Amino acid sequence: MSTTDAQKRAVAKYQEEKTDLIKFRVPKGKKEEYQALAERSGAKSLTAYITSVLEEKLKEEQ
């Protein structure tokens, strides 16, 4: 089952309205290391892992 154009537009609209995009660069080879760390930690994705670590740090500061 392929994604329809309407579904693609809905996702794009949601992302535009409800999320911010953060891009950053890391030294060559580090991405793979970070992904492996995220997998070992049981995170669904590298993005999910990074977000959880940042949220944890924010809670520690409060």
HTML snippet that shows the backbone in 3Dmol.js (N, CA, C, O; Angstrom):
<script src="https://3Dmol.org/build/3Dmol-min.js"></script>
<div id="view" style="width:600px;height:400px;position:relative"></div>
<script>
const pdb = `
ATOM      1  N   MET A   1       0.847  -1.175   0.000  1.00  0.00           N
ATOM      2  CA  MET A   1       0.000   0.000   0.000  1.00  0.00           C
ATOM      3  C   MET A   1       0.898   1.245   0.000  1.00  0.00           C
ATOM      4  O   MET A   1       1.697   1.445   0.915  1.00  0.00           O
ATOM      5  N   SER A   2       0.758   2.052  -1.007  1.00  0.00           N
ATOM      6  CA  SER A   2       1.599   3.238  -1.115  1.00  0.00           C
ATOM      7  C   SER A   2       0.934   4.443  -0.447  1.00  0.00           C
ATOM      8  O   SER A   2      -0.277   4.479  -0.232  1.00  0.00           O
ATOM      9  N   THR A   3       1.768   5.411  -0.134  1.00  0.00           N
ATOM     10  CA  THR A   3       1.295   6.627   0.509  1.00  0.00           C
ATOM     11  C   THR A   3       0.656   7.532  -0.539  1.00  0.00           C
ATOM     12  O   THR A   3       1.222   7.746  -1.611  1.00  0.00           O
ATOM     13  N   THR A   4      -0.508   8.052  -0.232  1.00  0.00           N
ATOM     14  CA  THR A   4      -1.193   8.932  -1.181  1.00  0.00           C
ATOM     15  C   THR A   4      -0.632  10.349  -1.074  1.00  0.00           C
ATOM     16  O   THR A   4       0.034  10.694  -0.097  1.00  0.00           O
ATOM     17  N   ASP A   5      -0.906  11.150  -2.076  1.00  0.00           N
ATOM     18  CA  ASP A   5      -0.475  12.543  -2.055  1.00  0.00           C
ATOM     19  C   ASP A   5      -1.118  13.291  -0.890  1.00  0.00           C
ATOM     20  O   ASP A   5      -0.482  14.145  -0.274  1.00  0.00           O
ATOM     21  N   ALA A   6      -2.363  12.976  -0.591  1.00  0.00           N
ATOM     22  CA  ALA A   6      -3.053  13.634   0.527  1.00  0.00           C
ATOM     23  C   ALA A   6      -2.367  13.311   1.853  1.00  0.00           C
ATOM     24  O   ALA A   6      -2.225  14.184   2.709  1.00  0.00           O
ATOM     25  N   GLN A   7      -1.944  12.064   2.020  1.00  0.00           N
ATOM     26  CA  GLN A   7      -1.237  11.683   3.246  1.00  0.00           C
ATOM     27  C   GLN A   7       0.098  12.417   3.347  1.00  0.00           C
ATOM     28  O   GLN A   7       0.469  12.890   4.421  1.00  0.00           O
ATOM     29  N   LYS A   8       0.807  12.511   2.245  1.00  0.00           N
ATOM     30  CA  LYS A   8       2.091  13.223   2.231  1.00  0.00           C
ATOM     31  C   LYS A   8       1.898  14.685   2.599  1.00  0.00           C
ATOM     32  O   LYS A   8       2.679  15.245   3.368  1.00  0.00           O
ATOM     33  N   ARG A   9       0.850  15.308   2.046  1.00  0.00           N
ATOM     34  CA  ARG A   9       0.574  16.712   2.367  1.00  0.00           C
ATOM     35  C   ARG A   9       0.203  16.872   3.837  1.00  0.00           C
ATOM     36  O   ARG A   9       0.616  17.835   4.482  1.00  0.00           O
ATOM     37  N   ALA A  10      -0.572  15.935   4.364  1.00  0.00           N
ATOM     38  CA  ALA A  10      -0.974  16.006   5.772  1.00  0.00           C
ATOM     39  C   ALA A  10       0.234  15.898   6.689  1.00  0.00           C
ATOM     40  O   ALA A  10       0.337  16.638   7.667  1.00  0.00           O
ATOM     41  N   VAL A  11       1.140  14.992   6.386  1.00  0.00           N
ATOM     42  CA  VAL A  11       2.352  14.833   7.190  1.00  0.00           C
ATOM     43  C   VAL A  11       3.202  16.101   7.102  1.00  0.00           C
ATOM     44  O   VAL A  11       3.687  16.592   8.121  1.00  0.00           O
ATOM     45  N   ALA A  12       3.382  16.623   5.913  1.00  0.00           N
ATOM     46  CA  ALA A  12       4.175  17.839   5.730  1.00  0.00           C
ATOM     47  C   ALA A  12       3.563  19.008   6.496  1.00  0.00           C
ATOM     48  O   ALA A  12       4.286  19.788   7.115  1.00  0.00           O
ATOM     49  N   LYS A  13       2.246  19.135   6.460  1.00  0.00           N
ATOM     50  CA  LYS A  13       1.557  20.212   7.174  1.00  0.00           C
ATOM     51  C   LYS A  13       1.760  20.055   8.683  1.00  0.00           C
ATOM     52  O   LYS A  13       2.059  21.027   9.377  1.00  0.00           O
ATOM     53  N   TYR A  14       1.598  18.840   9.184  1.00  0.00           N
ATOM     54  CA  TYR A  14       1.794  18.581  10.617  1.00  0.00           C
ATOM     55  C   TYR A  14       3.219  18.939  11.026  1.00  0.00           C
ATOM     56  O   TYR A  14       3.425  19.629  12.024  1.00  0.00           O
ATOM     57  N   GLN A  15       4.192  18.474  10.264  1.00  0.00           N
ATOM     58  CA  GLN A  15       5.589  18.749  10.599  1.00  0.00           C
ATOM     59  C   GLN A  15       5.877  20.243  10.595  1.00  0.00           C
ATOM     60  O   GLN A  15       6.598  20.738  11.461  1.00  0.00           O
ATOM     61  N   GLU A  16       5.329  20.954   9.643  1.00  0.00           N
ATOM     62  CA  GLU A  16       5.540  22.402   9.554  1.00  0.00           C
ATOM     63  C   GLU A  16       4.932  23.127  10.745  1.00  0.00           C
ATOM     64  O   GLU A  16       5.543  24.046  11.289  1.00  0.00           O
ATOM     65  N   GLU A  17       3.737  22.724  11.153  1.00  0.00           N
ATOM     66  CA  GLU A  17       3.014  23.421  12.216  1.00  0.00           C
ATOM     67  C   GLU A  17       3.414  22.996  13.620  1.00  0.00           C
ATOM     68  O   GLU A  17       3.362  23.806  14.546  1.00  0.00           O
ATOM     69  N   LYS A  18       3.816  21.729  13.797  1.00  0.00           N
ATOM     70  CA  LYS A  18       3.975  21.184  15.144  1.00  0.00           C
ATOM     71  C   LYS A  18       5.405  20.844  15.544  1.00  0.00           C
ATOM     72  O   LYS A  18       5.646  20.517  16.706  1.00  0.00           O
ATOM     73  N   THR A  19       6.355  20.911  14.625  1.00  0.00           N
ATOM     74  CA  THR A  19       7.718  20.516  14.969  1.00  0.00           C
ATOM     75  C   THR A  19       8.735  21.541  14.477  1.00  0.00           C
ATOM     76  O   THR A  19       8.481  22.313  13.552  1.00  0.00           O
ATOM     77  N   ASP A  20       9.885  21.520  15.126  1.00  0.00           N
ATOM     78  CA  ASP A  20      11.040  22.299  14.683  1.00  0.00           C
ATOM     79  C   ASP A  20      12.090  21.321  14.179  1.00  0.00           C
ATOM     80  O   ASP A  20      12.188  20.197  14.671  1.00  0.00           O
ATOM     81  N   LEU A  21      12.864  21.746  13.210  1.00  0.00           N
ATOM     82  CA  LEU A  21      13.913  20.917  12.643  1.00  0.00           C
ATOM     83  C   LEU A  21      15.250  21.408  13.160  1.00  0.00           C
ATOM     84  O   LEU A  21      15.575  22.590  13.045  1.00  0.00           O
ATOM     85  N   ILE A  22      16.023  20.494  13.731  1.00  0.00           N
ATOM     86  CA  ILE A  22      17.368  20.818  14.214  1.00  0.00           C
ATOM     87  C   ILE A  22      18.349  19.951  13.434  1.00  0.00           C
ATOM     88  O   ILE A  22      18.245  18.724  13.448  1.00  0.00           O
ATOM     89  N   LYS A  23      19.289  20.577  12.764  1.00  0.00           N
ATOM     90  CA  LYS A  23      20.320  19.848  12.021  1.00  0.00           C
ATOM     91  C   LYS A  23      21.672  20.175  12.640  1.00  0.00           C
ATOM     92  O   LYS A  23      21.931  21.315  13.025  1.00  0.00           O
ATOM     93  N   PHE A  24      22.528  19.167  12.730  1.00  0.00           N
ATOM     94  CA  PHE A  24      23.892  19.423  13.159  1.00  0.00           C
ATOM     95  C   PHE A  24      24.819  18.392  12.533  1.00  0.00           C
ATOM     96  O   PHE A  24      24.391  17.309  12.135  1.00  0.00           O
ATOM     97  N   ARG A  25      26.061  18.737  12.457  1.00  0.00           N
ATOM     98  CA  ARG A  25      27.051  17.863  11.827  1.00  0.00           C
ATOM     99  C   ARG A  25      27.968  17.273  12.892  1.00  0.00           C
ATOM    100  O   ARG A  25      28.252  17.901  13.912  1.00  0.00           O
ATOM    101  N   VAL A  26      28.422  16.053  12.630  1.00  0.00           N
ATOM    102  CA  VAL A  26      29.349  15.368  13.529  1.00  0.00           C
ATOM    103  C   VAL A  26      30.525  14.867  12.697  1.00  0.00           C
ATOM    104  O   VAL A  26      30.397  14.717  11.482  1.00  0.00           O
ATOM    105  N   PRO A  27      31.663  14.608  13.328  1.00  0.00           N
ATOM    106  CA  PRO A  27      32.807  14.091  12.574  1.00  0.00           C
ATOM    107  C   PRO A  27      32.484  12.759  11.892  1.00  0.00           C
ATOM    108  O   PRO A  27      31.678  11.972  12.389  1.00  0.00           O
ATOM    109  N   LYS A  28      33.124  12.523  10.754  1.00  0.00           N
ATOM    110  CA  LYS A  28      32.917  11.274  10.007  1.00  0.00           C
ATOM    111  C   LYS A  28      33.091  10.078  10.937  1.00  0.00           C
ATOM    112  O   LYS A  28      34.020  10.036  11.743  1.00  0.00           O
ATOM    113  N   GLY A  29      32.202   9.120  10.817  1.00  0.00           N
ATOM    114  CA  GLY A  29      32.274   7.904  11.599  1.00  0.00           C
ATOM    115  C   GLY A  29      31.521   7.964  12.921  1.00  0.00           C
ATOM    116  O   GLY A  29      31.148   6.927  13.469  1.00  0.00           O
ATOM    117  N   LYS A  30      31.298   9.155  13.434  1.00  0.00           N
ATOM    118  CA  LYS A  30      30.614   9.294  14.720  1.00  0.00           C
ATOM    119  C   LYS A  30      29.131   8.950  14.618  1.00  0.00           C
ATOM    120  O   LYS A  30      28.556   8.434  15.576  1.00  0.00           O
ATOM    121  N   LYS A  31      28.512   9.220  13.497  1.00  0.00           N
ATOM    122  CA  LYS A  31      27.089   8.928  13.341  1.00  0.00           C
ATOM    123  C   LYS A  31      26.820   7.454  13.606  1.00  0.00           C
ATOM    124  O   LYS A  31      25.871   7.107  14.309  1.00  0.00           O
ATOM    125  N   GLU A  32      27.649   6.596  13.047  1.00  0.00           N
ATOM    126  CA  GLU A  32      27.474   5.160  13.238  1.00  0.00           C
ATOM    127  C   GLU A  32      27.642   4.780  14.709  1.00  0.00           C
ATOM    128  O   GLU A  32      26.902   3.944  15.226  1.00  0.00           O
ATOM    129  N   GLU A  33      28.613   5.395  15.376  1.00  0.00           N
ATOM    130  CA  GLU A  33      28.814   5.140  16.806  1.00  0.00           C
ATOM    131  C   GLU A  33      27.595   5.589  17.605  1.00  0.00           C
ATOM    132  O   GLU A  33      27.145   4.878  18.503  1.00  0.00           O
ATOM    133  N   TYR A  34      27.065   6.752  17.286  1.00  0.00           N
ATOM    134  CA  TYR A  34      25.891   7.278  17.988  1.00  0.00           C
ATOM    135  C   TYR A  34      24.665   6.398  17.747  1.00  0.00           C
ATOM    136  O   TYR A  34      23.879   6.149  18.662  1.00  0.00           O
ATOM    137  N   GLN A  35      24.510   5.933  16.517  1.00  0.00           N
ATOM    138  CA  GLN A  35      23.388   5.052  16.207  1.00  0.00           C
ATOM    139  C   GLN A  35      23.491   3.741  16.984  1.00  0.00           C
ATOM    140  O   GLN A  35      22.490   3.228  17.483  1.00  0.00           O
ATOM    141  N   ALA A  36      24.701   3.206  17.081  1.00  0.00           N
ATOM    142  CA  ALA A  36      24.907   1.965  17.834  1.00  0.00           C
ATOM    143  C   ALA A  36      24.583   2.182  19.311  1.00  0.00           C
ATOM    144  O   ALA A  36      23.977   1.318  19.946  1.00  0.00           O
ATOM    145  N   LEU A  37      24.977   3.318  19.856  1.00  0.00           N
ATOM    146  CA  LEU A  37      24.669   3.641  21.248  1.00  0.00           C
ATOM    147  C   LEU A  37      23.160   3.727  21.453  1.00  0.00           C
ATOM    148  O   LEU A  37      22.629   3.219  22.441  1.00  0.00           O
ATOM    149  N   ALA A  38      22.490   4.360  20.532  1.00  0.00           N
ATOM    150  CA  ALA A  38      21.032   4.478  20.622  1.00  0.00           C
ATOM    151  C   ALA A  38      20.375   3.096  20.581  1.00  0.00           C
ATOM    152  O   ALA A  38      19.444   2.828  21.341  1.00  0.00           O
ATOM    153  N   GLU A  39      20.852   2.231  19.706  1.00  0.00           N
ATOM    154  CA  GLU A  39      20.303   0.872  19.615  1.00  0.00           C
ATOM    155  C   GLU A  39      20.550   0.097  20.906  1.00  0.00           C
ATOM    156  O   GLU A  39      19.651  -0.584  21.397  1.00  0.00           O
ATOM    157  N   ARG A  40      21.766   0.194  21.464  1.00  0.00           N
ATOM    158  CA  ARG A  40      22.085  -0.497  22.719  1.00  0.00           C
ATOM    159  C   ARG A  40      21.223   0.008  23.864  1.00  0.00           C
ATOM    160  O   ARG A  40      20.926  -0.734  24.801  1.00  0.00           O
ATOM    161  N   SER A  41      20.825   1.262  23.788  1.00  0.00           N
ATOM    162  CA  SER A  41      20.006   1.864  24.838  1.00  0.00           C
ATOM    163  C   SER A  41      18.524   1.539  24.664  1.00  0.00           C
ATOM    164  O   SER A  41      17.704   1.880  25.516  1.00  0.00           O
ATOM    165  N   GLY A  42      18.190   0.884  23.566  1.00  0.00           N
ATOM    166  CA  GLY A  42      16.807   0.496  23.326  1.00  0.00           C
ATOM    167  C   GLY A  42      15.955   1.580  22.703  1.00  0.00           C
ATOM    168  O   GLY A  42      14.731   1.459  22.657  1.00  0.00           O
ATOM    169  N   ALA A  43      16.591   2.644  22.220  1.00  0.00           N
ATOM    170  CA  ALA A  43      15.840   3.739  21.592  1.00  0.00           C
ATOM    171  C   ALA A  43      15.325   3.297  20.232  1.00  0.00           C
ATOM    172  O   ALA A  43      15.932   2.469  19.552  1.00  0.00           O
ATOM    173  N   LYS A  44      14.211   3.861  19.863  1.00  0.00           N
ATOM    174  CA  LYS A  44      13.573   3.549  18.583  1.00  0.00           C
ATOM    175  C   LYS A  44      14.412   4.074  17.411  1.00  0.00           C
ATOM    176  O   LYS A  44      14.448   3.466  16.342  1.00  0.00           O
ATOM    177  N   SER A  45      15.089   5.218  17.629  1.00  0.00           N
ATOM    178  CA  SER A  45      15.898   5.834  16.584  1.00  0.00           C
ATOM    179  C   SER A  45      16.947   6.730  17.241  1.00  0.00           C
ATOM    180  O   SER A  45      16.891   6.985  18.444  1.00  0.00           O
ATOM    181  N   LEU A  46      17.891   7.199  16.449  1.00  0.00           N
ATOM    182  CA  LEU A  46      18.898   8.123  16.961  1.00  0.00           C
ATOM    183  C   LEU A  46      18.239   9.418  17.403  1.00  0.00           C
ATOM    184  O   LEU A  46      18.614   9.983  18.431  1.00  0.00           O
ATOM    185  N   THR A  47      17.274   9.889  16.654  1.00  0.00           N
ATOM    186  CA  THR A  47      16.549  11.105  17.019  1.00  0.00           C
ATOM    187  C   THR A  47      15.837  10.924  18.356  1.00  0.00           C
ATOM    188  O   THR A  47      15.884  11.808  19.212  1.00  0.00           O
ATOM    189  N   ALA A  48      15.183   9.786  18.534  1.00  0.00           N
ATOM    190  CA  ALA A  48      14.482   9.512  19.793  1.00  0.00           C
ATOM    191  C   ALA A  48      15.469   9.464  20.950  1.00  0.00           C
ATOM    192  O   ALA A  48      15.173   9.957  22.039  1.00  0.00           O
ATOM    193  N   TYR A  49      16.629   8.879  20.725  1.00  0.00           N
ATOM    194  CA  TYR A  49      17.646   8.798  21.775  1.00  0.00           C
ATOM    195  C   TYR A  49      18.152  10.191  22.158  1.00  0.00           C
ATOM    196  O   TYR A  49      18.222  10.528  23.340  1.00  0.00           O
ATOM    197  N   ILE A  50      18.497  10.982  21.169  1.00  0.00           N
ATOM    198  CA  ILE A  50      19.002  12.335  21.429  1.00  0.00           C
ATOM    199  C   ILE A  50      17.957  13.151  22.176  1.00  0.00           C
ATOM    200  O   ILE A  50      18.280  13.850  23.136  1.00  0.00           O
ATOM    201  N   THR A  51      16.715  13.066  21.740  1.00  0.00           N
ATOM    202  CA  THR A  51      15.636  13.797  22.396  1.00  0.00           C
ATOM    203  C   THR A  51      15.479  13.358  23.843  1.00  0.00           C
ATOM    204  O   THR A  51      15.308  14.197  24.728  1.00  0.00           O
ATOM    205  N   SER A  52      15.534  12.052  24.094  1.00  0.00           N
ATOM    206  CA  SER A  52      15.371  11.559  25.474  1.00  0.00           C
ATOM    207  C   SER A  52      16.511  12.025  26.364  1.00  0.00           C
ATOM    208  O   SER A  52      16.281  12.368  27.524  1.00  0.00           O
ATOM    209  N   VAL A  53      17.731  12.044  25.850  1.00  0.00           N
ATOM    210  CA  VAL A  53      18.881  12.521  26.631  1.00  0.00           C
ATOM    211  C   VAL A  53      18.725  14.005  26.946  1.00  0.00           C
ATOM    212  O   VAL A  53      18.985  14.428  28.072  1.00  0.00           O
ATOM    213  N   LEU A  54      18.310  14.786  25.979  1.00  0.00           N
ATOM    214  CA  LEU A  54      18.123  16.218  26.207  1.00  0.00           C
ATOM    215  C   LEU A  54      17.002  16.479  27.210  1.00  0.00           C
ATOM    216  O   LEU A  54      17.138  17.339  28.081  1.00  0.00           O
ATOM    217  N   GLU A  55      15.898  15.745  27.094  1.00  0.00           N
ATOM    218  CA  GLU A  55      14.789  15.903  28.043  1.00  0.00           C
ATOM    219  C   GLU A  55      15.224  15.541  29.460  1.00  0.00           C
ATOM    220  O   GLU A  55      14.837  16.204  30.422  1.00  0.00           O
ATOM    221  N   GLU A  56      16.026  14.490  29.584  1.00  0.00           N
ATOM    222  CA  GLU A  56      16.536  14.074  30.892  1.00  0.00           C
ATOM    223  C   GLU A  56      17.395  15.182  31.507  1.00  0.00           C
ATOM    224  O   GLU A  56      17.277  15.474  32.697  1.00  0.00           O
ATOM    225  N   LYS A  57      18.250  15.790  30.702  1.00  0.00           N
ATOM    226  CA  LYS A  57      19.098  16.885  31.190  1.00  0.00           C
ATOM    227  C   LYS A  57      18.252  18.082  31.620  1.00  0.00           C
ATOM    228  O   LYS A  57      18.549  18.721  32.630  1.00  0.00           O
ATOM    229  N   LEU A  58      17.207  18.385  30.864  1.00  0.00           N
ATOM    230  CA  LEU A  58      16.326  19.492  31.234  1.00  0.00           C
ATOM    231  C   LEU A  58      15.662  19.228  32.579  1.00  0.00           C
ATOM    232  O   LEU A  58      15.548  20.144  33.394  1.00  0.00           O
ATOM    233  N   LYS A  59      15.223  18.000  32.828  1.00  0.00           N
ATOM    234  CA  LYS A  59      14.586  17.647  34.105  1.00  0.00           C
ATOM    235  C   LYS A  59      15.581  17.772  35.258  1.00  0.00           C
ATOM    236  O   LYS A  59      15.217  18.201  36.353  1.00  0.00           O
ATOM    237  N   GLU A  60      16.828  17.400  35.009  1.00  0.00           N
ATOM    238  CA  GLU A  60      17.864  17.507  36.050  1.00  0.00           C
ATOM    239  C   GLU A  60      18.090  18.954  36.466  1.00  0.00           C
ATOM    240  O   GLU A  60      18.380  19.226  37.631  1.00  0.00           O
ATOM    241  N   GLU A  61      17.962  19.876  35.532  1.00  0.00           N
ATOM    242  CA  GLU A  61      18.190  21.291  35.818  1.00  0.00           C
ATOM    243  C   GLU A  61      17.071  21.930  36.608  1.00  0.00           C
ATOM    244  O   GLU A  61      17.267  22.980  37.220  1.00  0.00           O
ATOM    245  N   GLN A  62      15.910  21.323  36.605  1.00  0.00           N
ATOM    246  CA  GLN A  62      14.756  21.941  37.288  1.00  0.00           C
ATOM    247  C   GLN A  62      14.782  21.682  38.761  1.00  0.00           C
ATOM    248  O   GLN A  62      13.889  22.128  39.482  1.00  0.00           O
TER     249      GLN A  62
END
`;
const viewer = $3Dmol.createViewer("view");
viewer.addModel(pdb, "pdb");
viewer.setStyle({}, {cartoon: {color: "spectrum"}});
viewer.zoomTo();
viewer.render();
</script>
